[in-house]
Amino acid sequence: MRIASHMTAVAALTFSAWLPVARGETLDEALSRAGKLEEEARFADVVRVLEPFAANADGELAFRLAQAHLFAVVNGVDVKDAAGLDTKEARDWLDRAIELGNPMAYQLLYMVYQRGFGVPVDIDKAVQYLRHGVERNDPGAKLNLAVLAYEGIPPVEQDTNLAAQYFVELARGERPNMVAVYYLGVIMFKGEAGMPRDEKGGLEMIETAATQGVIDAERDMGKANEYGWAGREPELPASLQWYEKAASKGDGFSLWRIGLVYARGEYGSVDSQRAVEHFRQAAENGSRNGMTSLGVMYATGAGVGQDFGEARRWYERAAENGDAQAMNNLAVMYARGEGVEVDLVRAYGLAIRAHHAGNNEAATLIGLIEPNMTEVQLEDARQQSAAAKPRAP
């Protein structure tokens, strides 16, 4: 998974020739030129354009320099390499922007510590920066805190009412924030935070956000057209158009769902290789479904050489993230000895976990395994399954 900036969907840093300072260029002209370069994700060039004015930096210029330094370093870098990045200059400029009264710097500091860009990951410190931004009425900080509060992502406790308050403010302002519009639409659709349930009105807001490129909204419009939300007629072609939009930006669910189209032949003949490609991309973008489906392809040899070791590896990753189907599939592997030695204790324990996680196939599997186990093995399996704590999705 690669890191993209919040400003663009560009997946890699664009390198370009050195840009000289325009002769006689004013700060306003430089800022305007920098804005066009930002749109092209040419952040190293943004630094070159703005640095000649650094000695007289105000809050806006300090922030723009901080942002350019940060994105020039992180754009296109793999997440696992984030800690090794040199973001000191960006962080120094963020501190300077705060000193000069620009609260937008707090949300970038949140991102730095939340993702570990050149620093140890520190979620508490990241959220503290976010709260400082909210206290200073920064819209970006309010949006990020609202999302954390709505989802209940630690260390922020779930608070749908607080989240809705910020979403309403940001969605109904002079320049509506489309992410806030999306979340407000979800809240209306579900009837949360004291709002009356309004599926049609909520879906209209979600669609508005989707047309403006909000990834989650694009994915939800795919679901809305596939499953017929708010009275719509289910229509797979229309849903796939939305899934394709979200998938092009790395949405794991959408990549997985398109993979299913190829695996099932929903648009004609089965194309197992393309299914594998989409499942792999989905898995690499954190989709539990993608991990499990990729495991199935390896286990069955569909679209890829049969490899029980790879199948087990992907099932284990999905199971660690709480996927019930992956737990059940792993149980089958250990019960049958597919790529591993037969281990009924582990198979039974996994089947119990899968059953508790809501997998309907697990009860049958438990019934097939149990008669072949001793009481000692059964007790051991129950203890193992009770001790296992899969990570939250």
Secondary structure, 3 states (H helix, E strand, C coil): CECCCCCCCCCCCCCCCCCCCCCCCCHHHHHHHHHHHHHCCCHHHHHHHHHHHHHHCCHHHHHHHHHHHHHHHHCCCEHHHHHHCCCHHHHHHHHHHHHCCCCHHHHHHHHHHHHCCCCCCCHHHHHHHHHHHHHCCCHHHHHHHHHHHHHCCCCCCCCHHHHHHHHHHHHCCCCCCHHHHHHHHHHHHHCCCCCCCCHHHHHHHHHHHHHCCCHHHHHHHHHHHHHCHHHCCCCHHHHHHHHHHHHCCCCHHHHHHHHHHHHHCCCCCCCHHHHHHHHHHHHHCCCHHHHHHHHHHHHHCCCCCCCHHHHHHHHHHHHHCCCHHHHHHHHHHHHHCCCCCCCHHHHHHHHHHHHHCCCCCHHHHHHHHHHHCCHHHHHHHHHHHHHCCCCCC
